[in-house]
Amino acid sequence: MPPSALELDFGPVERDPHQPLAAGAVLLGGFALQDAVALLAGLKAVVAISPFRHMVTPGGWPMSVSMSNCGAAGWVTDRRGYRYDPDDPETARPWPAMPLVFSTLAARAAEAAGFAGFVPDACLINRYEPGARLTLHQDRNERDFAHPIVSVSLGLPATFLWGGASRSERPRRIPLVHGDVVVWGGPARMTFHGVDTMKDGAHPLTGAIRFNLTFRRAN
């Protein structure tokens, strides 16, 4: 399938629907497009129960990205550290159940990337407004790194920072648009990654917002 050119804030970008990033990592361009409306409806139902909030790092700094979770475990950070918790600390109740459209899409994307049998039990939902960013980090609070990470982009475009095995390695800058899915696991599982500062804009489904759904196997 030939690459297509998309007009983004940073100019035309040549894109391939199956773009390898590294051994064990692939960008699936537009993979979630046909499910986008259902995904956003599921997201709305989740945050009606567990609203977005700006969590605080162990160092005491509020994160610029607001977050929520769904599934059997939710990723949280506060002065006690980074961890997964079955309960939402703000409601003292279990995180909302993961919508079926979420888990089904995550499993399909993982299989398309070469990781068949992925069953996520946690979905971290990030809400980016213009000016928000996510510094380079590894997803390392999960118990078993044998499972991949599946990351779904909805709404405004963003620049994904794809680094290396150490934080000091200069990251590649990868444009992501509405409906894109990035999957990484195996030899790429501990790659440092992040999101550059979000630019202003408007998307017909989300307005001036980008949502990111990150599926993991936490337990």
C-alpha positions in Angstrom: 0.0 0.0 0.0 1.6 3.3 -1.0 2.3 6.0 1.5 0.0 9.0 1.6 0.7 12.7 2.2 -1.0 14.4 5.1 -1.0 18.1 5.7 -0.1 18.8 9.3 0.9 21.9 11.2 4.5 21.1 10.4 4.0 20.5 6.7 3.3 17.6 4.4 4.4 14.2 5.8 4.9 11.0 3.8 3.2 8.2 5.8 3.0 4.5 5.4 0.2 2.5 7.1 2.7 0.1 8.5 5.9 2.0 9.4 8.6 0.1 11.4 10.3 2.3 14.0 12.8 -0.3 15.3 12.9 -4.1 15.9 9.7 -4.7 17.9 8.1 -1.3 17.2 5.8 -0.1 14.5 3.5 2.8 13.7 0.2 1.7 12.3 -1.0 4.8 10.5 -4.8 5.3 10.8 -5.4 1.9 12.4 -8.0 3.3 14.9 -9.8 5.7 12.5 -12.9 3.6 12.0 -13.3 3.1 15.7 -12.5 6.7 16.7 -16.0 7.8 17.4 -16.7 4.7 19.6 -13.4 5.2 21.4 -14.2 8.8 22.2 -17.6 7.7 23.5 -16.0 5.1 25.7 -13.5 7.7 26.9 -16.3 10.1 27.8 -18.0 7.4 29.9 -14.8 6.6 31.7 -14.0 10.2 32.7 -17.6 10.7 33.9 -16.7 8.3 36.6 -13.0 9.1 37.1 -12.4 12.6 35.9 -9.1 13.9 34.4 -6.7 15.3 37.0 -3.1 16.6 37.0 -1.1 14.1 39.0 2.0 15.0 40.9 5.4 13.5 40.4 7.4 12.0 43.3 9.4 15.2 43.3 6.2 17.3 43.9 5.8 18.7 40.4 2.3 18.7 38.8 2.2 17.0 35.4 1.2 19.2 32.4 -0.8 16.3 31.0 -4.1 15.5 32.8 -4.8 11.8 33.2 -7.4 9.1 34.1 -7.5 5.3 33.8 -9.7 2.4 33.2 -9.3 -1.3 33.6 -8.4 -3.6 36.5 -5.4 -1.3 37.4 -4.7 2.4 36.9 -1.3 4.1 36.7 -0.8 6.8 39.3 1.9 9.1 40.6 2.2 11.1 43.8 4.8 11.9 46.4 5.0 8.2 47.3 6.1 7.2 43.7 4.9 5.7 40.5 2.7 2.6 40.6 -0.4 0.8 39.6 -3.4 0.8 41.9 -6.8 -1.0 41.5 -8.6 2.0 43.0 -8.9 5.6 41.9 -7.3 7.6 44.8 -9.7 10.5 44.1 -12.9 8.5 44.4 -11.6 5.6 46.6 -13.5 3.3 44.2 -12.2 0.9 41.5 -11.3 2.4 38.2 -14.0 2.2 35.6 -14.2 -1.0 33.6 -12.3 -0.9 30.3 -14.8 -0.5 27.4 -14.9 -3.4 25.0 -14.0 -1.2 22.1 -10.8 -0.3 23.9 -9.6 -3.8 24.6 -10.6 -5.1 21.2 -8.8 -2.4 19.3 -5.7 -2.9 21.5 -5.6 -6.6 20.9 -6.1 -6.1 17.1 -3.3 -3.5 16.9 -0.9 -5.7 19.0 -1.6 -8.6 16.7 -1.0 -6.5 13.6 2.4 -5.5 15.0 3.4 -9.1 15.7 2.2 -9.5 19.3 -0.7 -11.9 19.2 -2.7 -12.7 22.3 -2.3 -9.3 24.0 -4.9 -8.8 26.7 -4.6 -5.4 28.4 -5.7 -4.9 32.0 -4.9 -1.2 32.2 -5.5 1.8 30.0 -3.9 5.2 30.9 -5.8 8.0 29.3 -3.8 11.2 28.7 -5.4 14.6 27.9 -3.1 17.0 26.1 -3.9 20.7 25.8 -1.7 23.1 23.9 1.5 23.6 25.8 1.4 20.2 27.5 4.2 17.7 26.9 5.5 14.4 28.2 9.3 14.1 28.9 11.3 11.1 27.8 10.6 8.1 30.0 10.3 4.3 30.0 7.1 2.3 30.9 8.6 0.3 33.6 6.0 -0.1 36.4 4.5 -3.2 34.8 5.2 -6.7 36.3 6.1 -8.4 33.1 7.9 -6.7 30.2 7.0 -9.5 27.9 3.8 -7.7 27.0 3.8 -4.8 24.4 2.6 -1.3 24.8 -0.2 -0.1 22.5 -0.6 3.7 22.2 -3.6 5.3 20.3 -3.7 8.9 19.2 -7.1 10.8 19.0 -7.6 14.4 18.2 -4.9 17.0 17.5 -1.7 16.0 15.9 1.4 15.5 18.0 5.2 14.9 17.7 6.1 11.6 19.2 9.6 11.4 20.6 11.1 7.9 20.0 14.4 7.6 21.8 16.7 4.7 22.6 17.9 2.5 25.5 19.1 5.5 27.5 17.6 8.9 28.2 20.7 10.6 26.7 20.1 9.2 23.2 18.6 11.9 20.9 15.1 10.9 20.0 13.6 10.7 16.5 10.6 13.1 15.9 7.6 11.2 14.5 4.4 12.9 13.5 1.2 11.3 14.9 -2.3 12.2 13.7 -5.8 11.2 14.7 -6.3 7.4 14.5 -2.6 6.5 14.5 -1.5 3.6 16.7 2.1 2.9 17.9 3.0 -0.6 19.3 6.3 -1.5 20.8 7.5 -4.6 22.7 10.1 -7.3 22.6 13.6 -5.7 22.0 11.9 -2.2 21.9 9.9 -2.6 25.1 12.1 -0.4 27.3 12.7 2.3 24.7 12.6 5.9 26.1 9.7 7.9 24.5 7.7 11.0 25.0 5.6 13.7 23.4 6.9 17.1 22.4 5.1 20.3 23.5 1.6 20.3 21.9 0.8 23.0 19.4 -2.5 24.9 19.3 -5.1 23.8 16.8 -8.6 22.4 16.4 -9.9 19.0 15.6 -13.5 18.4 14.5 -14.1 15.6 17.1 -12.0 16.9 20.1 -11.5 20.6 19.6 -8.2 21.9 20.9 -7.4 18.6 22.6 -5.3 15.4 21.9 -6.2 12.2 23.8 -3.8 9.3 24.1 -4.9 5.8 25.1 -2.0 3.7 26.3 -2.8 0.0 26.9 -0.6 -2.1 29.1 -0.6 -5.4 30.9 0.1 -4.2 34.4 -0.3 -7.4 36.4 
